[in-house]
Amino acid sequence: QVQLVESGGGLVQAGGSLRLSCAASGSIFSINDMGWYRQAPGKQRELVATISRGGMTNYLDSVKGRFTISRDNAKAAVYLQMNDLKPEDTAVYYCNAEYGRYSYPAWGQGTQVTVSS
């Protein structure tokens, strides 16, 4: 199995920055894609960014140019650098990894990001 632990959330003013970190453990050799999701109050969970093992990335349109996803395969970690944060970025952010032959999902516990206006 793969376990994910997130950190880096907090309270920041609009225009500020935060860096989220996610450390994987367990069967890390079997991890394929990793990503970050978020869920704002009263809204569905949405995919924010993904990154393949080879470094190919995709982003939610509303965060393009502001957020950067990266990963360190040696450390089995994935990061989300969030710049120019907006109040609408306020959400619980979840790390995700797909692993194994059938892309079994692993989820972090979530970390709160609050952006004040």
C-alpha positions in Angstrom: 0.0 0.0 0.0 0.9 3.7 -0.3 0.4 6.2 2.5 0.4 10.0 2.0 1.1 12.7 4.5 0.5 16.3 3.7 1.8 19.5 5.2 2.1 23.2 4.4 -1.4 24.5 4.6 -2.3 27.7 6.5 -3.7 31.1 6.4 -2.5 33.7 3.9 -3.6 37.0 2.5 -4.6 37.3 -1.1 -1.6 37.6 -3.3 0.5 35.5 -1.0 2.1 32.2 -1.4 2.1 28.7 0.2 4.0 25.5 -0.6 2.2 22.2 0.0 4.2 19.1 0.5 3.2 15.4 0.4 5.4 12.5 1.4 4.6 9.0 0.3 5.6 5.8 2.0 5.0 2.1 1.5 5.1 0.7 -2.0 6.5 3.9 -3.5 8.1 2.1 -6.4 4.6 1.3 -7.7 3.4 5.0 -7.9 2.4 6.3 -11.3 0.7 9.7 -11.4 0.4 12.0 -8.5 -1.7 15.1 -8.0 -3.4 17.6 -5.9 -7.2 18.0 -5.4 -9.1 20.5 -3.4 -12.5 20.8 -2.0 -14.0 24.2 -1.1 -16.9 24.6 1.3 -20.1 23.6 -0.4 -18.4 22.5 -3.6 -17.3 19.2 -5.2 -13.7 18.0 -5.0 -11.8 19.1 -8.0 -8.5 18.2 -9.6 -6.0 21.0 -9.3 -2.8 19.6 -10.8 -1.3 16.3 -11.9 2.2 15.1 -12.6 3.4 11.9 -14.1 6.5 10.0 -13.0 8.2 11.5 -16.0 7.3 15.0 -15.1 4.4 15.8 -17.5 2.0 18.2 -15.8 -1.6 19.3 -16.2 -3.4 22.1 -14.3 -6.9 23.3 -13.6 -7.4 26.4 -15.9 -8.0 28.7 -13.0 -4.6 28.0 -11.4 -2.4 28.0 -14.5 0.4 30.4 -14.2 0.0 30.6 -10.5 0.5 27.1 -9.2 3.4 24.7 -10.0 3.3 21.0 -9.2 6.6 19.1 -8.9 7.8 15.8 -7.6 10.9 14.2 -6.3 10.8 10.5 -7.2 13.8 9.7 -5.1 12.1 11.1 -2.0 8.6 9.9 -3.1 7.3 13.4 -2.6 5.1 15.8 -4.5 4.8 19.5 -4.0 2.4 22.3 -4.9 3.8 25.8 -5.0 0.9 28.2 -4.9 1.6 31.8 -5.8 -0.7 34.8 -6.1 -3.3 33.1 -4.0 -6.9 34.2 -4.3 -9.8 33.8 -1.9 -11.4 31.4 -4.3 -8.4 29.1 -3.7 -9.6 28.5 -0.1 -10.2 24.8 0.3 -8.9 21.6 1.8 -6.2 20.4 -0.4 -5.6 16.6 -0.8 -2.6 14.8 -2.1 -3.4 11.9 -4.4 -1.3 9.1 -5.9 -2.3 6.3 -8.2 -0.3 3.2 -7.8 0.0 -0.4 -8.9 -1.2 -2.2 -12.0 -4.7 -1.0 -11.7 -3.9 2.5 -10.5 -5.3 2.1 -7.0 -5.8 5.5 -5.4 -4.1 6.7 -2.3 -5.2 9.9 -0.5 -3.7 12.2 2.0 -5.6 13.4 5.0 -6.0 16.9 3.6 -4.5 20.3 4.6 -6.5 23.5 5.0 -5.6 26.5 2.8 -7.4 29.7 3.7 -6.9 32.9 1.7 -8.2 36.1 3.1 -9.3 39.1 1.1 
